[in-house]
Amino acid sequence: MPSALTAAHALSLTALLGAAGDAMADPARHAINAFNSWCFKAGQTEAEARENMNVDAARFDLTFWDDSLEPRPAEAPEGVERRCEVAFDGNHTAQAITALRKQMQTPPVFGRKIPLPDTHQSQDGTALIEGRELLRGRVAVVHIGTRNDDARTFMAVDRLYDGLGLGASQ
């Protein structure tokens, strides 16, 4: 039995080292993969999202809240119930958009494209922004772009409060 535990421990350690190696070898790819793997999953607290994404070992910033589980920050934009955003060094918008499009088409498909809700607008550096109608009439907005003169890429998904976003004017 001790050898089985040792083998299981070795496999776990190998997986952790592989994830850390991925983060060190290609921080942009790691940040994009973390976003796509965890930002679309509901039911996480900020601490759980940070742990799931291995933020401490990665080289990206995470902004996260889910007002259905914990209080949102005072500076949170009006209408946004849940935000998950990663930001990382360099301009990697093309890579991020390709990966996001693939993720949104992977079952369960991430809603259908709708007009951009009034709660959101394109900003300087925006490479992609679109509204998505989710199940039960909920709405989300996905947003990819750069900040600080293309020095940082960000990927964000905001879920709006129930009843917001459908019937947008744009």
C-alpha positions in Angstrom: 0.0 0.0 0.0 2.8 2.6 0.7 4.0 2.3 -2.9 0.5 3.1 -4.2 0.4 6.2 -2.0 3.9 7.1 -3.2 2.9 6.7 -6.8 -0.3 8.8 -6.3 1.8 11.4 -4.6 4.4 11.4 -7.4 1.6 11.8 -10.0 0.2 14.7 -8.1 3.6 16.3 -7.8 4.3 15.8 -11.5 1.0 17.5 -12.4 1.8 20.5 -10.1 5.3 20.8 -11.5 3.9 20.6 -15.0 1.4 23.4 -14.3 4.1 25.5 -12.7 6.5 24.8 -15.6 3.7 25.8 -18.1 3.3 29.1 -16.2 7.0 29.7 -16.3 7.6 28.6 -19.9 4.7 30.6 -21.4 2.9 32.9 -19.1 0.5 34.2 -21.7 -0.6 30.6 -22.6 -1.0 29.7 -18.9 -3.1 32.9 -18.3 -5.3 32.2 -21.3 -5.8 28.5 -20.3 -6.6 29.5 -16.7 -9.2 32.0 -17.9 -10.8 29.5 -20.3 -10.7 26.7 -17.7 -12.1 28.6 -14.7 -13.7 31.9 -15.6 -16.8 30.3 -17.1 -17.4 28.1 -14.0 -20.0 29.5 -11.6 -20.1 28.7 -7.9 -16.6 29.8 -7.0 -15.5 32.3 -4.4 -12.6 34.6 -5.1 -10.3 32.3 -2.9 -11.4 29.2 -4.8 -10.9 30.9 -8.2 -7.3 31.9 -7.1 -6.5 28.4 -6.0 -8.1 26.8 -9.1 -6.1 29.0 -11.4 -2.9 28.7 -9.4 -2.6 32.4 -9.4 0.2 32.4 -6.8 2.5 30.5 -9.1 1.4 32.3 -12.3 2.4 35.6 -13.8 -1.0 37.1 -14.3 -3.4 39.3 -12.2 -6.9 38.0 -11.4 -9.9 40.2 -10.7 -12.8 38.2 -9.5 -16.0 38.5 -7.6 -19.4 36.8 -7.5 -22.0 38.8 -5.7 -24.2 35.7 -5.5 -21.6 34.1 -3.1 -19.7 37.0 -1.5 -20.1 40.8 -1.4 -18.7 42.5 -4.5 -16.1 45.3 -4.3 -17.4 48.9 -3.8 -15.8 49.9 -7.1 -17.5 47.2 -9.1 -19.3 48.5 -12.2 -23.1 48.9 -12.1 -25.0 45.9 -13.2 -22.2 43.3 -13.0 -23.0 40.5 -10.6 -19.9 38.4 -11.4 -16.5 39.3 -13.0 -13.6 37.1 -13.8 -10.7 38.8 -15.5 -7.0 37.8 -16.1 -4.4 40.4 -17.1 -0.9 39.5 -18.3 2.2 41.1 -19.9 2.4 41.7 -23.6 -0.1 42.0 -26.5 -1.6 38.5 -27.0 -5.0 39.5 -28.2 -5.0 37.3 -31.3 -4.0 34.3 -29.3 -6.6 35.1 -26.6 -9.4 35.6 -29.1 -8.7 32.3 -30.9 -8.7 30.4 -27.6 -11.8 32.2 -26.3 -13.7 31.5 -29.5 -12.8 27.8 -29.3 -13.8 27.7 -25.6 -17.2 29.3 -26.2 -18.0 26.7 -28.9 -17.0 23.7 -26.7 -20.0 22.1 -25.0 -21.7 23.4 -23.0 -21.7 26.3 -25.6 -21.4 29.7 -24.0 -24.7 31.2 -25.1 -25.4 32.9 -28.3 -24.2 36.3 -29.5 -26.5 39.2 -28.8 -26.2 43.0 -29.2 -23.9 44.5 -26.6 -25.8 45.5 -23.5 -26.0 49.1 -22.4 -23.9 48.3 -19.3 -20.7 47.8 -21.5 -18.9 49.6 -24.3 -15.8 49.2 -26.3 -12.8 51.0 -24.9 -9.4 52.0 -26.1 -7.5 48.8 -26.7 -10.6 46.6 -27.1 -9.9 43.8 -29.6 -13.2 41.9 -28.9 -16.3 42.6 -26.9 -19.7 40.9 -27.3 -22.8 40.2 -25.4 -23.9 36.6 -24.9 -27.3 35.3 -23.9 -27.0 32.5 -21.4 -29.5 30.0 -20.1 -32.7 31.3 -18.4 -32.3 34.7 -20.1 -29.1 35.7 -18.3 -26.6 37.8 -20.1 -22.8 37.9 -20.0 -20.2 40.1 -21.8 -16.8 38.8 -22.9 -14.1 41.3 -23.4 -10.5 41.0 -24.7 -8.1 43.9 -25.2 -4.9 45.6 -24.1 -4.0 48.3 -21.6 -1.1 50.5 -21.1 -0.2 51.0 -24.8 -0.4 47.2 -25.5 1.8 46.3 -22.6 -0.9 44.1 -20.9 -3.5 41.8 -22.4 -6.8 41.3 -20.5 -9.5 38.7 -20.9 -12.8 39.3 -19.0 -16.2 37.8 -18.6 -19.0 39.7 -16.8 -22.3 38.1 -15.8 -25.0 40.7 -15.4 -27.7 40.8 -12.8 -30.8 38.9 -13.7 -33.0 41.0 -16.0 -30.2 43.2 -17.4 -28.8 43.1 -20.9 -31.6 41.6 -23.0 -33.3 44.1 -25.4 -30.2 46.2 -25.6 -30.4 49.2 -27.9 -27.1 48.6 -29.8 
